[in-house]
Amino acid sequence: MPPTTAVILRDLHRLRRHAKNLKDEIDRLPKMLQAQQGKVKRQEDALKQTQEKITKLKLAAKDKEGRLKQTHDNLAKYQKQLDTVANKKEMDALQVELAHGKESNRKLEEEIFAAMEETEQLTAKLPELNQAVAQAKSELANFDQIQQEKRAALTGELNKAEAELKEVETGLPEDLKAMYMRLVSQRGEDAMSEVNGRTCVACYTEITAQMYNNLLMGSYVPCRNCGRVLYLPE
Ligand SMILES: [Zn+2]
C-alpha cells in the first residue's frame, strides 16, 4: 500500500524543516570564524600597541638625552664665566642661569629615568603578548579545521535530506503537488502545518468538518487563515 497523503506531507514537512536547520547552521559558520579571527586581531593589536609605545618612549628618551647634554654644556660654560665676572650684577645673572640650568637638568634626568623604567616594564610584557598572539592563531587554525569538517558533515547531511525530499515529493498526487510546489517555492518549510485535533498548529485556526473529511481523503486542504497546506498527525 502506498503511503497516504498525510504521511507524505508529514515527511516532507519534517525533511524541509531539517534541511532548513542544516542550512541555517551552515550559514552561521562564517560568523563564528569571524569571531575567532577577531580574537587574533585583538591580540595582534595589543602587541603592536605595546611595541609602538616602546619605540615612542625610546625616541623621547633619546631626544631628552640630547637636551640634557646641551644643558650640561651650558652649565660648564656659566661655571667658567663665574671666574671672570666683572661686577655683582653679572654675577647675579649668572647665578640665576646656573640655578635654572640645574633645575632643567634635574627634570630631564627624572623624565629620562621614568621613560627607561616604563620601557623596561613594557618590554617585559612582550613575551606574554607574543605568546597570546601565537595562542590565538593556533586556536584559529584548530577552529578552522574543525569547522571545515563540520561544514562537510552538514553539507553531506543537507544533500541527503534534499535528495530524500525530492524522492518523497514524487509520491504526491499530481493536483496536490502543483499547489505544494507553488507554496514551498514562496514559503519554504513554512508552507505546511499539522492539524492538532481540529486546529492548525501554525495559526490556531479551527478547520471545518468538511476540511477534515477532505484531509482524510488526501485532498489539498489549505488553512483558511494562514494558507499553509494542512496534514493530519500520525
Ligand atoms: Zn493556519
Residues whose N, C-alpha, C, O or C-beta is under 5 A from the ligand:
A	BS01	ZN	C200 A202 C203 T205 C223 N225 C226 G227
